[in-house]
Amino acid sequence: MGIGMSSQYGTSLHVTITIDPRNEEAFLRALKPAFDAACAEPENTFSQVYRNSDKPGQFKFVENWNASKEWLIEVQLQKGYYKPYADATRPMWIEPLKLEFYDQLPPVFRHVHMQGPTG
């Protein structure tokens, strides 16, 4: 089991952020270094960023971690590489940031099949 996990399969963090759509390019530029740093963490098992096709400016980040919700809040989300991203993007937000935590289920409920565009 991972760091202080309540689920033996890990924790999935879902972040929803809505920005002024005119700032999308600047937002993604500011996000990339923090995204890369979080992906390099040994507890991170999956990360992907999604754009809501029905709501311009809304993004969802899905990250799976071999750690507990408490560890994510108390340790991971306090890491210094998030500060430049937050400082640069907070003025772009048009809705409050939303964080949701989910316990992952056993591997029989998991599938990843990478096919198609990976660019």
N, CA, C and O atoms as a GROMACS GRO file, in nm:
protein
  476
    1MET      N    1   0.084  -0.118   0.000
    1MET     CA    2   0.000   0.000   0.000
    1MET      C    3   0.088   0.124   0.000
    1MET      O    4   0.201   0.121   0.050
    2GLY      N    5   0.038   0.234  -0.055
    2GLY     CA    6   0.113   0.358  -0.064
    2GLY      C    7   0.106   0.438   0.065
    2GLY      O    8   0.062   0.388   0.168
    3ILE      N    9   0.149   0.561   0.058
    3ILE     CA   10   0.163   0.649   0.173
    3ILE      C   11   0.029   0.678   0.239
    3ILE      O   12  -0.053   0.751   0.185
    4GLY      N   13   0.006   0.619   0.358
    4GLY     CA   14  -0.113   0.646   0.439
    4GLY      C   15  -0.245   0.630   0.368
    4GLY      O   16  -0.339   0.706   0.395
    5MET      N   17  -0.255   0.535   0.278
    5MET     CA   18  -0.375   0.526   0.194
    5MET      C   19  -0.493   0.466   0.267
    5MET      O   20  -0.478   0.369   0.342
    6SER      N   21  -0.612   0.524   0.245
    6SER     CA   22  -0.736   0.466   0.295
    6SER      C   23  -0.784   0.358   0.199
    6SER      O   24  -0.857   0.267   0.240
    7SER      N   25  -0.744   0.366   0.074
    7SER     CA   26  -0.775   0.263  -0.026
    7SER      C   27  -0.644   0.197  -0.063
    7SER      O   28  -0.544   0.265  -0.088
    8GLN      N   29  -0.643   0.065  -0.067
    8GLN     CA   30  -0.520  -0.004  -0.102
    8GLN      C   31  -0.482   0.016  -0.248
    8GLN      O   32  -0.372  -0.022  -0.290
    9TYR      N   33  -0.570   0.077  -0.327
    9TYR     CA   34  -0.545   0.096  -0.469
    9TYR      C   35  -0.507   0.239  -0.505
    9TYR      O   36  -0.479   0.267  -0.622
   10GLY      N   37  -0.506   0.329  -0.410
   10GLY     CA   38  -0.464   0.467  -0.436
   10GLY      C   39  -0.578   0.566  -0.436
   10GLY      O   40  -0.694   0.532  -0.414
   11THR      N   41  -0.541   0.690  -0.461
   11THR     CA   42  -0.635   0.802  -0.459
   11THR      C   43  -0.630   0.872  -0.595
   11THR      O   44  -0.523   0.892  -0.651
   12SER      N   45  -0.746   0.908  -0.645
   12SER     CA   46  -0.754   0.984  -0.769
   12SER      C   47  -0.800   1.125  -0.736
   12SER      O   48  -0.904   1.145  -0.674
   13LEU      N   49  -0.720   1.222  -0.777
   13LEU     CA   50  -0.751   1.364  -0.756
   13LEU      C   51  -0.805   1.420  -0.886
   13LEU      O   52  -0.742   1.408  -0.991
   14HIS      N   53  -0.924   1.482  -0.878
   14HIS     CA   54  -0.986   1.546  -0.994
   14HIS      C   55  -0.996   1.695  -0.963
   14HIS      O   56  -1.060   1.736  -0.867
   15VAL      N   57  -0.931   1.775  -1.046
   15VAL     CA   58  -0.928   1.920  -1.029
   15VAL      C   59  -1.004   1.982  -1.144
   15VAL      O   60  -0.976   1.954  -1.261
   16THR      N   61  -1.102   2.067  -1.113
   16THR     CA   62  -1.174   2.140  -1.217
   16THR      C   63  -1.140   2.287  -1.201
   16THR      O   64  -1.152   2.344  -1.092
   17ILE      N   65  -1.097   2.347  -1.310
   17ILE     CA   66  -1.061   2.488  -1.308
   17ILE      C   67  -1.123   2.553  -1.430
   17ILE      O   68  -1.116   2.499  -1.541
   18THR      N   69  -1.182   2.669  -1.411
   18THR     CA   70  -1.245   2.742  -1.521
   18THR      C   71  -1.180   2.879  -1.530
   18THR      O   72  -1.179   2.956  -1.434
   19ILE      N   73  -1.128   2.907  -1.647
   19ILE     CA   74  -1.059   3.033  -1.671
   19ILE      C   75  -1.132   3.110  -1.782
   19ILE      O   76  -1.217   3.056  -1.852
   20ASP      N   77  -1.096   3.235  -1.794
   20ASP     CA   78  -1.144   3.314  -1.908
   20ASP      C   79  -1.084   3.247  -2.034
   20ASP      O   80  -0.962   3.236  -2.045
   21PRO      N   81  -1.168   3.204  -2.128
   21PRO     CA   82  -1.118   3.132  -2.246
   21PRO      C   83  -1.013   3.209  -2.325
   21PRO      O   84  -0.932   3.148  -2.395
   22ARG      N   85  -1.012   3.340  -2.317
   22ARG     CA   86  -0.912   3.419  -2.388
   22ARG      C   87  -0.771   3.394  -2.336
   22ARG      O   88  -0.673   3.428  -2.403
   23ASN      N   89  -0.760   3.335  -2.215
   23ASN     CA   90  -0.630   3.311  -2.153
   23ASN      C   91  -0.581   3.167  -2.168
   23ASN      O   92  -0.485   3.127  -2.102
   24GLU      N   93  -0.644   3.090  -2.252
   24GLU     CA   94  -0.613   2.948  -2.259
   24GLU      C   95  -0.465   2.919  -2.289
   24GLU      O   96  -0.404   2.836  -2.221
   25GLU      N   97  -0.407   2.984  -2.389
   25GLU     CA   98  -0.266   2.959  -2.423
   25GLU      C   99  -0.174   2.992  -2.306
   25GLU      O  100  -0.086   2.912  -2.273
   26ALA      N  101  -0.194   3.106  -2.243
   26ALA     CA  102  -0.110   3.145  -2.129
   26ALA      C  103  -0.130   3.049  -2.012
   26ALA      O  104  -0.035   3.016  -1.942
   27PHE      N  105  -0.253   3.004  -1.991
   27PHE     CA  106  -0.282   2.909  -1.885
   27PHE      C  107  -0.205   2.780  -1.906
   27PHE      O  108  -0.140   2.730  -1.814
   28LEU      N  109  -0.212   2.724  -2.027
   28LEU     CA  110  -0.144   2.598  -2.056
   28LEU      C  111   0.008   2.612  -2.048
   28LEU      O  112   0.076   2.520  -2.003
   29ARG      N  113   0.061   2.726  -2.090
   29ARG     CA  114   0.206   2.751  -2.075
   29ARG      C  115   0.246   2.751  -1.929
   29ARG      O  116   0.349   2.693  -1.893
   30ALA      N  117   0.167   2.815  -1.844
   30ALA     CA  118   0.197   2.822  -1.700
   30ALA      C  119   0.180   2.685  -1.634
   30ALA      O  120   0.253   2.652  -1.540
   31LEU      N  121   0.085   2.606  -1.682
   31LEU     CA  122   0.058   2.475  -1.624
   31LEU      C  123   0.169   2.375  -1.653
   31LEU      O  124   0.201   2.293  -1.567
   32LYS      N  125   0.228   2.378  -1.771
   32LYS     CA  126   0.318   2.272  -1.816
   32LYS      C  127   0.433   2.240  -1.719
   32LYS      O  128   0.455   2.122  -1.693
   33PRO      N  129   0.506   2.337  -1.664
   33PRO     CA  130   0.614   2.301  -1.571
   33PRO      C  131   0.564   2.231  -1.445
   33PRO      O  132   0.627   2.137  -1.398
   34ALA      N  133   0.452   2.274  -1.389
   34ALA     CA  134   0.396   2.209  -1.271
   34ALA      C  135   0.344   2.070  -1.306
   34ALA      O  136   0.363   1.976  -1.229
   35PHE      N  137   0.281   2.056  -1.421
   35PHE     CA  138   0.233   1.926  -1.468
   35PHE      C  139   0.350   1.829  -1.481
   35PHE      O  140   0.343   1.716  -1.433
   36ASP      N  141   0.458   1.872  -1.546
   36ASP     CA  142   0.575   1.786  -1.565
   36ASP      C  143   0.637   1.746  -1.431
   36ASP      O  144   0.675   1.631  -1.413
   37ALA      N  145   0.646   1.840  -1.338
   37ALA     CA  146   0.705   1.811  -1.207
   37ALA      C  147   0.618   1.712  -1.130
   37ALA      O  148   0.671   1.620  -1.068
   38ALA      N  149   0.486   1.730  -1.133
   38ALA     CA  150   0.396   1.637  -1.064
   38ALA      C  151   0.404   1.498  -1.126
   38ALA      O  152   0.400   1.398  -1.055
   39CYS      N  153   0.414   1.490  -1.258
   39CYS     CA  154   0.424   1.362  -1.327
   39CYS      C  155   0.551   1.287  -1.289
   39CYS      O  156   0.555   1.164  -1.293
   40ALA      N  157   0.655   1.361  -1.253
   40ALA     CA  158   0.783   1.299  -1.216
   40ALA      C  159   0.786   1.246  -1.074
   40ALA      O  160   0.879   1.174  -1.037
   41GLU      N  161   0.685   1.278  -0.994
   41GLU     CA  162   0.681   1.229  -0.855
   41GLU      C  163   0.661   1.077  -0.855
   41GLU      O  164   0.579   1.026  -0.931
   42PRO      N  165   0.736   1.005  -0.771
   42PRO     CA  166   0.725   0.859  -0.772
   42PRO      C  167   0.587   0.806  -0.732
   42PRO      O  168   0.551   0.695  -0.770
   43GLU      N  169   0.511   0.883  -0.656
   43GLU     CA  170   0.376   0.839  -0.614
   43GLU      C  171   0.271   0.860  -0.722
   43GLU      O  172   0.161   0.806  -0.713
   44ASN      N  173   0.304   0.939  -0.826
   44ASN     CA  174   0.209   0.968  -0.933
   44ASN      C  175   0.208   0.852  -1.031
   44ASN      O  176   0.312   0.817  -1.088
   45THR      N  177   0.090   0.793  -1.052
   45THR     CA  178   0.080   0.679  -1.143
   45THR      C  179   0.006   0.713  -1.273
   45THR      O  180   0.009   0.634  -1.368
   46PHE      N  181  -0.059   0.829  -1.278
   46PHE     CA  182  -0.132   0.869  -1.398
   46PHE      C  183  -0.166   1.017  -1.388
   46PHE      O  184  -0.204   1.064  -1.281
   47SER      N  185  -0.151   1.090  -1.497
   47SER     CA  186  -0.194   1.230  -1.505
   47SER      C  187  -0.242   1.260  -1.645
   47SER      O  188  -0.179   1.221  -1.743
   48GLN      N  189  -0.353   1.331  -1.653
   48GLN     CA  190  -0.402   1.376  -1.783
   48GLN      C  191  -0.484   1.503  -1.762
   48GLN      O  192  -0.555   1.518  -1.663
   49VAL      N  193  -0.473   1.595  -1.858
   49VAL     CA  194  -0.548   1.720  -1.857
   49VAL      C  195  -0.653   1.711  -1.968
   49VAL      O  196  -0.624   1.669  -2.080
   50TYR      N  197  -0.775   1.753  -1.935
   50TYR     CA  198  -0.886   1.751  -2.030
   50TYR      C  199  -0.943   1.891  -2.045
   50TYR      O  200  -0.941   1.970  -1.951
   51ARG      N  201  -0.994   1.921  -2.165
   51ARG     CA  202  -1.063   2.047  -2.192
   51ARG      C  203  -1.210   2.015  -2.214
   51ARG      O  204  -1.243   1.923  -2.289
   52ASN      N  205  -1.299   2.089  -2.149
   52ASN     CA  206  -1.443   2.068  -2.164
   52ASN      C  207  -1.488   2.128  -2.297
   52ASN      O  208  -1.483   2.249  -2.317
   53SER      N  209  -1.532   2.042  -2.388
   53SER     CA  210  -1.572   2.090  -2.521
   53SER      C  211  -1.705   2.167  -2.518
   53SER      O  212  -1.738   2.238  -2.613
   54ASP      N  213  -1.781   2.153  -2.409
   54ASP     CA  214  -1.909   2.223  -2.398
   54ASP      C  215  -1.902   2.352  -2.316
   54ASP      O  216  -1.998   2.428  -2.313
   55LYS      N  217  -1.788   2.375  -2.250
   55LYS     CA  218  -1.774   2.495  -2.167
   55LYS      C  219  -1.635   2.554  -2.190
   55LYS      O  220  -1.539   2.513  -2.124
   56PRO      N  221  -1.622   2.650  -2.280
   56PRO     CA  222  -1.491   2.708  -2.309
   56PRO      C  223  -1.422   2.759  -2.182
   56PRO      O  224  -1.484   2.824  -2.097
   57GLY      N  225  -1.295   2.728  -2.172
   57GLY     CA  226  -1.216   2.774  -2.058
   57GLY      C  227  -1.216   2.678  -1.939
   57GLY      O  228  -1.147   2.704  -1.841
   58GLN      N  229  -1.292   2.570  -1.947
   58GLN     CA  230  -1.295   2.476  -1.833
   58GLN      C  231  -1.204   2.356  -1.862
   58GLN      O  232  -1.210   2.295  -1.968
   59PHE      N  233  -1.121   2.326  -1.762
   59PHE     CA  234  -1.028   2.215  -1.770
   59PHE      C  235  -1.048   2.123  -1.651
   59PHE      O  236  -1.091   2.167  -1.544
   60LYS      N  237  -1.018   1.995  -1.672
   60LYS     CA  238  -1.017   1.899  -1.562
   60LYS      C  239  -0.883   1.829  -1.566
   60LYS      O  240  -0.838   1.783  -1.671
   61PHE      N  241  -0.819   1.820  -1.450
   61PHE     CA  242  -0.696   1.743  -1.435
   61PHE      C  243  -0.734   1.618  -1.358
   61PHE      O  244  -0.802   1.625  -1.256
   62VAL      N  245  -0.690   1.504  -1.406
   62VAL     CA  246  -0.711   1.378  -1.334
   62VAL      C  247  -0.573   1.321  -1.305
   62VAL      O  248  -0.492   1.299  -1.395
   63GLU      N  249  -0.548   1.298  -1.178
   63GLU     CA  250  -0.419   1.245  -1.133
   63GLU      C  251  -0.446   1.127  -1.040
   63GLU      O  252  -0.525   1.138  -0.947
   64ASN      N  253  -0.380   1.015  -1.066
   64ASN     CA  254  -0.388   0.900  -0.978
   64ASN      C  255  -0.258   0.891  -0.899
   64ASN      O  256  -0.148   0.903  -0.954
   65TRP      N  257  -0.274   0.869  -0.768
   65TRP     CA  258  -0.160   0.870  -0.677
   65TRP      C  259  -0.159   0.746  -0.590
   65TRP      O  260  -0.263   0.697  -0.546
   66ASN      N  261  -0.041   0.696  -0.565
   66ASN     CA  262  -0.020   0.586  -0.472
   66ASN      C  263   0.002   0.648  -0.334
   66ASN      O  264   0.108   0.635  -0.274
   67ALA      N  265  -0.103   0.715  -0.285
   67ALA     CA  266  -0.096   0.790  -0.159
   67ALA      C  267  -0.239   0.822  -0.114
   67ALA      O  268  -0.335   0.804  -0.188
   68SER      N  269  -0.250   0.870   0.009
   68SER     CA  270  -0.381   0.904   0.066
   68SER      C  271  -0.422   1.047   0.031
   68SER      O  272  -0.340   1.129  -0.010
   69LYS      N  273  -0.549   1.074   0.049
   69LYS     CA  274  -0.601   1.210   0.034
   69LYS      C  275  -0.527   1.304   0.128
   69LYS      O  276  -0.489   1.414   0.089
   70GLU      N  277  -0.506   1.260   0.252
   70GLU     CA  278  -0.439   1.344   0.352
   70GLU      C  279  -0.296   1.378   0.307
   70GLU      O  280  -0.252   1.492   0.320
   71TRP      N  281  -0.224   1.278   0.255
   71TRP     CA  282  -0.087   1.302   0.208
   71TRP      C  283  -0.088   1.400   0.091
   71TRP      O  284  -0.004   1.489   0.083
   72LEU      N  285  -0.184   1.382   0.000
   72LEU     CA  286  -0.193   1.474  -0.114
   72LEU      C  287  -0.211   1.618  -0.066
   72LEU      O  288  -0.145   1.710  -0.116
   73ILE      N  289  -0.301   1.638   0.030
   73ILE     CA  290  -0.329   1.774   0.081
   73ILE      C  291  -0.211   1.828   0.161
   73ILE      O  292  -0.169   1.943   0.140
   74GLU      N  293  -0.158   1.748   0.251
   74GLU     CA  294  -0.056   1.795   0.345
   74GLU      C  295   0.085   1.799   0.287
   74GLU      O  296   0.168   1.879   0.331
   75VAL      N  297   0.114   1.714   0.188
   75VAL     CA  298   0.250   1.705   0.135
   75VAL      C  299   0.255   1.746  -0.012
   75VAL      O  300   0.318   1.846  -0.047
   76GLN      N  301   0.188   1.671  -0.098
   76GLN     CA  302   0.201   1.692  -0.241
   76GLN      C  303   0.156   1.831  -0.286
   76GLN      O  304   0.229   1.900  -0.358
   77LEU      N  305   0.038   1.872  -0.244
   77LEU     CA  306  -0.014   2.001  -0.291
   77LEU      C  307   0.059   2.121  -0.231
   77LEU      O  308   0.031   2.235  -0.269
   78GLN      N  309   0.152   2.097  -0.139
   78GLN     CA  310   0.231   2.205  -0.080
   78GLN      C  311   0.366   2.223  -0.149
   78GLN      O  312   0.442   2.311  -0.112
   79LYS      N  313   0.396   2.142  -0.248
   79LYS     CA  314   0.527   2.147  -0.314
   79LYS      C  315   0.544   2.279  -0.387
   79LYS      O  316   0.450   2.334  -0.444
   80GLY      N  317   0.666   2.328  -0.384
   80GLY     CA  318   0.699   2.461  -0.436
   80GLY      C  319   0.672   2.482  -0.583
   80GLY      O  320   0.649   2.596  -0.625
   81TYR      N  321   0.674   2.378  -0.662
   81TYR     CA  322   0.656   2.398  -0.805
   81TYR      C  323   0.514   2.436  -0.843
   81TYR      O  324   0.489   2.474  -0.957
   82TYR      N  325   0.418   2.425  -0.750
   82TYR     CA  326   0.281   2.469  -0.779
   82TYR      C  327   0.265   2.622  -0.767
   82TYR      O  328   0.176   2.680  -0.828
   83LYS      N  329   0.352   2.685  -0.688
   83LYS     CA  330   0.335   2.829  -0.660
   83LYS      C  331   0.344   2.916  -0.786
   83LYS      O  332   0.254   2.998  -0.809
   84PRO      N  333   0.447   2.902  -0.870
   84PRO     CA  334   0.450   2.986  -0.991
   84PRO      C  335   0.327   2.965  -1.080
   84PRO      O  336   0.276   3.060  -1.139
   85TYR      N  337   0.281   2.840  -1.090
   85TYR     CA  338   0.161   2.811  -1.169
   85TYR      C  339   0.040   2.882  -1.108
   85TYR      O  340  -0.035   2.949  -1.179
   86ALA      N  341   0.021   2.867  -0.977
   86ALA     CA  342  -0.095   2.929  -0.910
   86ALA      C  343  -0.089   3.081  -0.921
   86ALA      O  344  -0.190   3.145  -0.949
   87ASP      N  345   0.029   3.138  -0.898
   87ASP     CA  346   0.043   3.284  -0.906
   87ASP      C  347   0.010   3.336  -1.046
   87ASP      O  348  -0.053   3.441  -1.061
   88ALA      N  349   0.053   3.262  -1.147
   88ALA     CA  350   0.030   3.307  -1.286
   88ALA      C  351  -0.114   3.287  -1.330
   88ALA      O  352  -0.166   3.365  -1.410
   89THR      N  353  -0.181   3.182  -1.280
   89THR     CA  354  -0.314   3.149  -1.334
   89THR      C  355  -0.430   3.195  -1.248
   89THR      O  356  -0.541   3.213  -1.300
   90ARG      N  357  -0.409   3.216  -1.119
   90ARG     CA  358  -0.522   3.255  -1.032
   90ARG      C  359  -0.597   3.377  -1.087
   90ARG      O  360  -0.720   3.378  -1.081
   91PRO      N  361  -0.530   3.480  -1.140
   91PRO     CA  362  -0.605   3.594  -1.196
   91PRO      C  363  -0.692   3.557  -1.317
   91PRO      O  364  -0.780   3.634  -1.355
   92MET      N  365  -0.667   3.442  -1.378
   92MET     CA  366  -0.744   3.399  -1.495
   92MET      C  367  -0.873   3.327  -1.455
   92MET      O  368  -0.965   3.316  -1.537
   93TRP      N  369  -0.882   3.279  -1.332
   93TRP     CA  370  -0.996   3.199  -1.287
   93TRP      C  371  -1.123   3.282  -1.292
   93TRP      O  372  -1.124   3.398  -1.250
   94ILE      N  373  -1.231   3.223  -1.341
   94ILE     CA  374  -1.361   3.289  -1.338
   94ILE      C  375  -1.460   3.213  -1.250
   94ILE      O  376  -1.574   3.257  -1.230
   95GLU      N  377  -1.416   3.098  -1.198
   95GLU     CA  378  -1.493   3.020  -1.100
   95GLU      C  379  -1.394   2.967  -0.998
   95GLU      O  380  -1.276   2.952  -1.028
   96PRO      N  381  -1.441   2.937  -0.877
   96PRO     CA  382  -1.350   2.880  -0.777
   96PRO      C  383  -1.296   2.744  -0.822
   96PRO      O  384  -1.365   2.666  -0.888
   97LEU      N  385  -1.173   2.717  -0.785
   97LEU     CA  386  -1.110   2.589  -0.809
   97LEU      C  387  -1.187   2.480  -0.735
   97LEU      O  388  -1.230   2.501  -0.622
   98LYS      N  389  -1.203   2.365  -0.797
   98LYS     CA  390  -1.275   2.254  -0.733
   98LYS      C  391  -1.184   2.133  -0.728
   98LYS      O  392  -1.131   2.090  -0.830
   99LEU      N  393  -1.164   2.077  -0.607
   99LEU     CA  394  -1.085   1.957  -0.586
   99LEU      C  395  -1.179   1.846  -0.541
   99LEU      O  396  -1.261   1.865  -0.451
  100GLU      N  397  -1.165   1.728  -0.603
  100GLU     CA  398  -1.242   1.611  -0.562
  100GLU      C  399  -1.146   1.494  -0.548
  100GLU      O  400  -1.056   1.476  -0.630
  101PHE      N  401  -1.166   1.415  -0.443
  101PHE     CA  402  -1.080   1.300  -0.417
  101PHE      C  403  -1.165   1.173  -0.425
  101PHE      O  404  -1.275   1.167  -0.370
  102TYR      N  405  -1.112   1.072  -0.494
  102TYR     CA  406  -1.181   0.945  -0.510
  102TYR      C  407  -1.086   0.832  -0.470
  102TYR      O  408  -0.967   0.836  -0.502
  103ASP      N  409  -1.139   0.732  -0.401
  103ASP     CA  410  -1.063   0.609  -0.376
  103ASP      C  411  -1.068   0.526  -0.502
  103ASP      O  412  -1.175   0.504  -0.559
  104GLN      N  413  -0.952   0.479  -0.546
  104GLN     CA  414  -0.948   0.392  -0.663
  104GLN      C  415  -0.998   0.252  -0.627
  104GLN      O  416  -0.977   0.205  -0.515
  105LEU      N  417  -1.062   0.189  -0.722
  105LEU     CA  418  -1.112   0.054  -0.705
  105LEU      C  419  -1.008  -0.047  -0.753
  105LEU      O  420  -0.907  -0.009  -0.812
  106PRO      N  421  -1.031  -0.176  -0.727
  106PRO     CA  422  -0.934  -0.278  -0.768
  106PRO      C  423  -0.906  -0.274  -0.918
  106PRO      O  424  -0.986  -0.220  -0.995
  107PRO      N  425  -0.794  -0.329  -0.959
  107PRO     CA  426  -0.755  -0.326  -1.101
  107PRO      C  427  -0.856  -0.388  -1.197
  107PRO      O  428  -0.851  -0.358  -1.317
  108VAL      N  429  -0.947  -0.471  -1.150
  108VAL     CA  430  -1.049  -0.526  -1.242
  108VAL      C  431  -1.140  -0.415  -1.295
  108VAL      O  432  -1.214  -0.436  -1.391
  109PHE      N  433  -1.134  -0.296  -1.233
  109PHE     CA  434  -1.214  -0.180  -1.279
  109PHE      C  435  -1.124  -0.073  -1.341
  109PHE      O  436  -1.156   0.045  -1.335
  110ARG      N  437  -1.013  -0.114  -1.399
  110ARG     CA  438  -0.918  -0.020  -1.459
  110ARG      C  439  -0.879  -0.069  -1.597
  110ARG      O  440  -0.854  -0.188  -1.617
  111HIS      N  441  -0.874   0.022  -1.690
  111HIS     CA  442  -0.826  -0.012  -1.825
  111HIS      C  443  -0.764   0.112  -1.887
  111HIS      O  444  -0.823   0.219  -1.884
  112VAL      N  445  -0.647   0.097  -1.941
  112VAL     CA  446  -0.583   0.203  -2.018
  112VAL      C  447  -0.534   0.139  -2.146
  112VAL      O  448  -0.453   0.047  -2.144
  113HIS      N  449  -0.583   0.188  -2.255
  113HIS     CA  450  -0.543   0.138  -2.388
  113HIS      C  451  -0.500   0.259  -2.470
  113HIS      O  452  -0.584   0.331  -2.524
  114MET      N  453  -0.371   0.282  -2.478
  114MET     CA  454  -0.320   0.398  -2.550
  114MET      C  455  -0.313   0.365  -2.698
  114MET      O  456  -0.229   0.285  -2.741
  115GLN      N  457  -0.400   0.427  -2.776
  115GLN     CA  458  -0.400   0.409  -2.920
  115GLN      C  459  -0.445   0.540  -2.980
  115GLN      O  460  -0.526   0.611  -2.922
  116GLY      N  461  -0.393   0.572  -3.095
  116GLY     CA  462  -0.431   0.696  -3.159
  116GLY      C  463  -0.334   0.807  -3.127
  116GLY      O  464  -0.219   0.780  -3.092
  117PRO      N  465  -0.377   0.933  -3.137
  117PRO     CA  466  -0.286   1.047  -3.118
  117PRO      C  467  -0.226   1.048  -2.979
  117PRO      O  468  -0.298   1.037  -2.880
  118THR      N  469  -0.096   1.062  -2.971
  118THR     CA  470  -0.027   1.072  -2.842
  118THR      C  471   0.056   1.199  -2.834
  118THR      O  472   0.112   1.229  -2.728
  119GLY      N  473   0.065   1.275  -2.945
  119GLY     CA  474   0.146   1.394  -2.958
  119GLY      C  475   0.153   1.474  -2.841
  119GLY      O  476   0.219   1.578  -2.841
   0.00000   0.00000   0.00000
